[in-house]
Amino acid sequence: MRKLISNGNPMEEIVGFSRAVRVGNFIAVGGTAPVDQNGKTVGIGDVFAQTTQCFEIIKAALEQAGSGLEDIVRTRVILTDIENWKQAIEARKPFCLASRPVDTIVAVSGFVNPEWLVEIEVDAVIPE
């Protein structure tokens, strides 16, 4: 079983991606940017607010896939400035306390939108 999860982003069809994909009991949520329903950046200049927005989007995608935050097994926090890691992790914490997933924190030179300071990816496994 393969289920594609969409959040209505028009770029999904243009580029050819899904917010998340569920195959069996495994769910991969792709790089999630800090945007609102209209594609506008949330929390410009605020890593904590942007990380929180990313996790709210991820939470909704997991629920649409029949899962939840408790099923997260891996997170990837991708920052444009590694000095912001503590703020990002503080924002991540309430979303991941129950599942205590493994985590990777990396910095990149930039994202498609220069207003974005962070993107988040997660993997989840629904217990059988």
C-alpha positions as CSV (number, residue, x, y, z in Angstrom):
1,M,0.0,0.0,0.0
2,R,1.3,3.4,-1.0
3,K,-0.5,6.6,0.1
4,L,0.5,10.1,-1.0
5,I,-0.2,12.8,1.6
6,S,-0.8,16.4,0.3
7,N,-1.3,19.6,2.2
8,G,-2.5,21.4,-0.9
9,N,0.7,23.2,-1.9
10,P,0.4,23.9,-5.6
11,M,4.1,23.2,-6.0
12,E,3.4,19.5,-5.2
13,E,2.0,18.9,-8.7
14,I,4.4,21.4,-10.5
15,V,7.6,19.8,-9.0
16,G,6.2,16.3,-8.4
17,F,6.4,15.7,-4.7
18,S,4.2,14.9,-1.7
19,R,4.2,16.3,1.8
20,A,4.5,12.8,3.0
21,V,4.4,9.2,1.7
22,R,3.1,6.2,3.6
23,V,4.2,2.7,2.5
24,G,2.8,0.1,4.8
25,N,3.5,1.2,8.3
26,F,6.4,3.6,7.3
27,I,5.8,7.3,6.8
28,A,8.4,9.7,5.4
29,V,7.7,13.4,5.7
30,G,9.8,15.5,3.3
31,G,11.6,18.8,4.0
32,T,8.9,20.9,5.7
33,A,9.2,24.7,5.4
34,P,7.7,27.2,7.8
35,V,4.8,28.4,5.7
36,D,1.2,29.2,6.3
37,Q,-1.9,28.0,4.3
38,N,-1.2,30.7,1.7
39,G,2.5,29.8,1.3
40,K,3.7,32.8,3.2
41,T,6.7,32.4,5.6
42,V,5.7,32.3,9.2
43,G,8.0,33.8,11.9
44,I,10.4,35.7,9.6
45,G,13.8,36.0,11.5
46,D,12.5,33.7,14.3
47,V,13.9,30.1,14.3
48,F,11.7,29.0,17.2
49,A,8.5,30.2,15.5
50,Q,9.6,28.7,12.2
51,T,10.5,25.3,13.8
52,T,7.1,25.3,15.6
53,Q,5.3,25.9,12.3
54,C,7.2,23.1,10.6
55,F,6.2,20.7,13.3
56,E,2.5,21.8,13.1
57,I,2.6,21.0,9.4
58,I,4.3,17.7,10.1
59,K,1.8,16.8,12.8
60,A,-1.1,17.4,10.4
61,A,0.6,15.3,7.6
62,L,1.2,12.4,10.1
63,E,-2.5,12.5,11.2
64,Q,-3.6,12.5,7.6
65,A,-1.5,9.4,7.1
66,G,-3.1,7.7,10.0
67,S,-0.3,8.3,12.5
68,G,0.8,10.9,15.0
69,L,3.8,12.5,16.7
70,E,4.2,9.5,19.0
71,D,5.2,7.4,15.9
72,I,8.2,9.6,14.9
73,V,11.5,7.6,14.9
74,R,13.8,10.1,13.2
75,T,14.0,13.9,12.8
76,R,16.3,16.0,10.7
77,V,16.6,19.7,11.6
78,I,18.1,21.6,8.7
79,L,19.3,25.1,9.5
80,T,20.9,27.9,7.5
81,D,22.9,28.9,10.6
82,I,24.1,26.2,13.0
83,E,24.2,28.7,15.8
84,N,20.4,28.6,15.9
85,W,20.4,24.9,16.9
86,K,19.4,25.5,20.5
87,Q,16.3,27.5,19.6
88,A,15.3,24.9,17.0
89,I,15.7,22.1,19.5
90,E,13.7,23.9,22.1
91,A,10.8,24.3,19.6
92,R,11.2,20.6,18.6
93,K,11.1,19.3,22.1
94,P,7.4,19.5,22.9
95,F,6.6,17.7,19.6
96,C,9.0,14.8,20.3
97,L,9.1,14.2,24.0
98,A,6.8,11.2,23.8
99,S,8.6,9.5,21.0
100,R,12.2,10.5,21.7
101,P,13.3,9.9,18.1
102,V,16.9,9.9,16.9
103,D,17.9,13.3,15.6
104,T,20.3,14.9,13.1
105,I,21.0,18.6,13.1
106,V,22.8,20.1,10.0
107,A,23.4,23.5,8.4
108,V,23.1,24.3,4.7
109,S,24.0,27.4,2.8
110,G,20.3,28.2,2.1
111,F,16.8,27.2,1.0
112,V,14.7,28.0,-2.0
113,N,13.2,30.9,0.0
114,P,15.8,33.0,1.8
115,E,13.2,33.9,4.5
116,W,13.3,30.2,5.7
117,L,15.8,29.6,8.5
118,V,14.8,25.9,9.0
119,E,13.3,22.9,7.3
120,I,12.4,19.7,9.1
121,E,12.1,16.1,7.9
122,V,10.7,13.2,9.9
123,D,10.3,9.5,9.5
124,A,7.6,7.6,11.4
125,V,6.7,4.0,11.9
126,I,3.3,2.9,13.0
127,P,3.5,0.0,15.4
128,E,2.0,-3.2,14.0
